[in-house]
Amino acid sequence: MRVLLTGGAGYIGSHTALVLLERGHEVVVLDDFSNSSREAARRVAELSGREVPVIEADLADRAAATAALDGVDFDAVIHFAGLKSVGESVAEPTRYYRVNIDSTLTLLDLMRERGVTNLVFSSSATVYGDPQYVPQDEAHRTGVGLTNPYGWSKFMIEQIIRDTFTSWPELGAVVLRYFNPVGAHPSGRIGEDPTGIPNNLMPFIAQVAVGKRERLSVFGDAYPTVDGTGVRDYIHVMDLAEGHVAALERIAPGVKTYNLGSGTGSSVLEVVRAFEEASGCPVPYTVVPPRPGDVAEVVANPSKANAELDWSTTRSLAESCRDSWAWQSANPDGYRA
Ligand code: UD1
């Protein structure tokens, strides 16, 4: 297939582009580079030995995106593009809703106009809100206890996709609910390149290990978990990328929803120790009060994806730490030379 990757120069998009190319598909990257780098697409081309056409356009700007995609052929879309910082979304809700929702609306209209029926969408386990039970399967309720506009935008877009299918039964859409993506391509050439202070645990730890930041703040140690710190399901970004390809290759009319996670939870302190071991560098930390909106434990039940997509994670937390370290230590300033 020839696959349009919106946000294809970002963290998950770039790894998925590489796996698609290695599987013999063609890719076209559409990105506005607001939180990503052209260099990522260049390195994907270098790693794959294949061409990676890049279109610079803001999908939330309908006129600009339509013009930019004029004459560009594709059979399927993986829609990664969007804003993803939880804290920023609380401070700037209208921007988050406008960018995340408008870009999806534009994309769906554009696909329908052009008769492109295959869509994979990047959703998040955040739609489960306050967990009723763990591990969470796809039948877990959604949209209750969401604490930020970022999470709501994912919830709303899932609904928009289902409503679009109702009016357009040829649409084949797969909604993928990511748990906590970590790690990098084992080459250390592509990886996660957060701007400013990382919000997420593993990139923060990586910057402490490399000496860019002094110490990690551990957000709470009195949760009802194995050691009191928060437990999450960390999934290697290459496993996640393979999940997208598996979904794409099985796409059919309808809307399917899958958890992409490993099914195994790790605590903050377990991640700290795994990273210290992988890097050989100490990761000093201080326990501070819990972060508002955080929950004790989020772990996927990935059985549905395992069975229907014939996909499961194969990489361990230790490998995630090793690959994250390879990327961080070779690129301490990310893609900025
Ligand atoms: C967060 C978002 C989620 C989003 C995901 C994207 C919240 C409430 N959730 O998930 O909506 O989809 O990022 O990647 O923000 N931690 C520390 N110190 C740190 C950073 C994190 O102790 O400096 C802890 C957290 O309390 C949590 C765990 O590490 O227990 C993972 O945190 P993080 O990487 O931010 O992911 P989530 O909060 O699970």
Residues whose N, C-alpha, C, O or C-beta is under 5 A from the ligand:
A	BS01	UD1	V86 S124 T126 N199 N200 L201 M202 F204 S217 V218 F219 G230 V231 R232 V268 G293 D294
